[in-house]
Amino acid sequence: MTIMTISDFLTIFQSATSQGVLWSLLAIGVYLTFRILDIADLTAEGSFPLGAGIAAISITNGFSPVLATILGFCGGVLAGLISGLLHTKLKIPALLAGIITMTGLYSITNRVMGKAPNISLLGESTIFTWIQDLGLTKVNAVIVVGFIVALLVIAVLYVFFKTEIGLAIRATGDNIDMSEANGINTDNMKMIGYMISNGCISLSGALIAQNNGFADLNSGVGTIVIGLASIIIAEVLLRNKPLLIRLLTIVAGSIIYRFILAIVFEFNVEPSDSKIASAIVLVICLSLPQVQSKLGIHGFPGKRKNAKKEVN
């Protein structure tokens, strides 16, 4: 590998930022179930390609890119509803409910995409080309749109979690028994959490498909790892912060994660090895609290109880 110049470094960082801000929507979705609801939901690996497939097929059929993106978001909301119903009404364990929905969504996405493994958006107008028409480069257009959408989602979530329903969802994740004792319908709160979470994940899929220029049926493989890695990196940066700050750090964590992968690829790592690189980064981040306790270093996120405080 040749020596990296400052120009190369800035180019890599710019590319990582454009990718990371779009993937941060997925990380936010994973965060909602993983941290706020305290549920391990694998529906993400099915709702991500579903959002991408819906957006791609909509655009190729003449729909507005904005409408196609919204439809992709709605597809994820429905996917989350299915997982929520399986878990709350049929009493299927959360992990298994996610696996069942993820498996079923593969066939549904395949149908949505016309039984094609991928859909090309080459030559089609996307939500990013609109910004490019203003004179920006493709990368800068993605960064602008990505940050606008991410900040809009964060603002909506911040306001929502200050409402009565939002507070009930947070209470359900913190202590389900106490929530039920106070008259909260925890099943409904979980379903709403599932729906919002997978809506954000599908929104990420819809935007990334437009950025990449195609939607792929198998693009959901490993997405849960990407989301978790971004969350853990964010918790390494800051812990026990208010919800708004936590959501913003997830965006930063996602960008850092993509930057780390970009640097790894500079060492001529095969693209097919990206998943194992993601897994290694996640293992390193998850092991930091153990290293902290062994060395007596303070400042890294500790146990689950500490993570609970961050949504207060």
N, C-alpha and C positions, 0 to 999 in steps of 0.2 A: 504494500500500500504506500502511495506517495504521501509526502508530508502535507498535512492539511493547512491551507492558508486561511487567513481571516475571512476572505471572500467566500471560500468553501464553507467555512463554519457558519457564516451568516445565511448562506443559501440553504444549508441543511436545517438550520433553526427555523427559517421562514417556512420551509416545506413541512417541518414537524408541527409548526403552529397551525398551518392550514388544515392538516389532518387531525391534529389533536383537538381542536375546538369542535370539530364535527363529532369525533368519538366521545367527547365529553358529555354529550347528550345521552349516549348509551350509559356512561358511567353514572350520571345522575339518576337514570332510571334504575340501575342496579342498586344504587345507594338507598333508594326509597324503600325497597323491600329488604335489602341486606342489613341496613342499619336502623332505619326508622321502624319498620315492622318486625325486624329480627326474624326474617324468613329467607331461607336459601331457595331462590326461585330460578329454575333453569329454563323458564319460558323464553328468556332472552335469546337463546340460540335459535328459536323458531320465529319470534316476532321481528327480529332484525331483518332477515331476508324477506319476510312478508311485507314489511314496509318498503323495502327496496323494490320488490316485485310489483307491488301495487303502484308505486310512483312511476316506475319504468313503463308498465303497460298502459298507464293512463296518459303519459306524455306521448307515447308512440301512437295513441289513438286520438290525438289532437287536443287533449285537455291542457289547461293552463298549468305551468310548472308549480305555481303556488297551490292551486287546487289539488294537483297530483300529490304534493307533499302533505297537504292536510288529509287527503284520503289515506295516505300511508300511515299517518298518525292514528287515524280512526281504526285502521286494521289492527294496529297494536293494542288499542283500547279493547277491542272485541276479544283479542287473544288473551289479554289479561283477565277479562271477565270470565272466560272459560276456565282458566286456571283457578280463579277465585271461587267459582261455583264448585269445581271438583274438590277443592280443599275445604271449603266451609260447609257446603250443603251435603256432599257425599262423604265428608270426613276422611278424604284421602290425604295422607301425609303430604306436607307442602313440597318436599323434594320430589316425591313420586308424581304428584300432580303436575309439577313443572315438566318432568320428563315425558309424561303422557301427552300433554299439550304440545310440547316441542316436537314429538314424534308425529302427531297428527298434522301439525302445521306444515311439515315437509310436503305432504301430499296436497294440502290446500294451496300452498305457495306454488307448487308445480302446476296446479290447475289454473291459478291466477295468471301465471306466466305462459299459458298456452302449451303446457307440457314441454317447454323449451328449457334447457339447463341454464341459459342466460339470455338476456335481452340487451341488444346494443342501443345506445342512445347517440351514436355517432351522427352528427348532422342535425340533431334535434335541439330545440331551444330548451334550456334548463334555467333554473332559478339563478344560476351563476352567470350565464351568458348575458342576462339582462344587465348585470353590474359591469361586465366586461365591455358592453356597448358604451359605457360612460368613459372608457379610456383606461381602465385598470387591467393589469395582467391577470391571467387565470388564477395564480396563487393569491394575489392580493384580493381578488374578487371573492375567493373562497373564505379568506380571513375575515373580510368585512361582513359577508352574509352570515358566516359561522358565529361571529361574536354577537351580531344583532339577534340572531335566533336564540343563542345560548343565554344572553342577558335577559331576553324577553321571557324565556322559560323559567329562569331563576327568579325573576320578579314576580311572575304569576304564582310560582310555588311558594315563595316567601309570603305573599299576601294570603294565599289559600291556607297555609298552615297556621295562620293567625286567626282563622275563622273557627267557628264552633266545630264544624266537621273536621277541619284540619287538626285541631287540638285533640279531638277524639281519636283520630288515627294515630297521633303521636302517643297518646295515653295507652292505646291498645298495644302498641309495640313495647312500651315501657313496662306495663304490668297488666296483663290481660284479665287476671282474676279481679283486681281492684276496679278495672274499667267496667267489667260486667256488674260488679256490686253497686256501681254508681249509675247503672241504667244505660250504659252504652251498648249498642248493638255491635259487638265486636266483629261478627261475621260480615256485616255490611261495610264496616270500616276497612277490613282486610280486602274485600272485593274492590273498593274504591282505590285502595293503595295499589293493588295489582294492576288495575286499569290505567292509572296515571303512570306507573312505572313502565309498563310495556308500551304505552303510547309514546313516551320519551325515547324508548329504545327503537321503536319503529320509525320515529321521526329521524333519528340518527341514520338508520338504514336508508331512508328515502333520500336524505341529503348526500350521503356518501355514494350512493348509486349514481346520482347526478354528477358528482364530482369525478368519479372514476370513469363515467361514460358507459356504464353497463350495470345491470343487476344480475347477480349470480345466485343460483339456487342453494349453493353450499357456502355462501358467505357468512352464515351464522356460526360456523364451527369455530369454537374458541373465543367467541365474543364475551362470554362470561368471565374469562380470564383477563381479557383486556379491561373490562369494567372494574374488576376487583383490584387489578394492579394500579389503576388510576386512583381508586379510593384509598388504597394503602399508602401510596406515595403522598396523597393529599394529607393523610393523617400523620405522616412523618414530618411534613412541613409545619402543620399547626394542628393542635388537638384541643378538645374541650372549648370550642368556639361557638358562637351563636350560629343558627342555621344559615343565615345569609352568607357569612364568612366561609362556612363549611362548603356550601355549594360553589362558591367562587374558587376555593382551593381545589375542588375536584376538577374544574376546568384547567387550572394550572398543573395539577397532577397528570391529567391526560396529555397535555402538551409535553411535559417532561418525559412521560413514558414513551411517546412517539419519538422524541428526540433521542432517548437512549437507544431505541431500536434502530434509528437512522444511523447512529454512530456505530452500532454493531454491524450493520450492513456495509459500512465502509471497510470492514475487514474481510470483504469478499465472502460473506456468509450467504449461502443459498437462500432465496426467498422461501423455499419449502421448509427451511429450518426456523422460520419466524415464530412458529408456535412454541418450539422448545426454548427459544430466546425469551419469549413472553413468560413462559413458566419459570425460567431461571430468575428473571427480574422479580417476579411475584414472590418466589421463595426467599430471595434476599430481603425484600421489603417486610415480609411476614416474620422473618427471623430477627429483625432489628430489636423488637421488644425483649427477646430472650438475651440478645447480646447486651442490651442496656442493663438488665437485671444482674447479669453475670459480672459486668464491669462496674456496676454502681453508677451508671451514667443516667442523668435525668433529661427529659425533654422529648422522648419518643412516646407514641401512644401505647398504653398498656392494655389492660383487660377490657372486656366488653362493657363493664360498668362505667368506665371512663368515657367510652364512645357514646353512651347513652346521654351524657350530660351535654353533648355538643348540640342537641336539637332544642335545648331549653331557651 
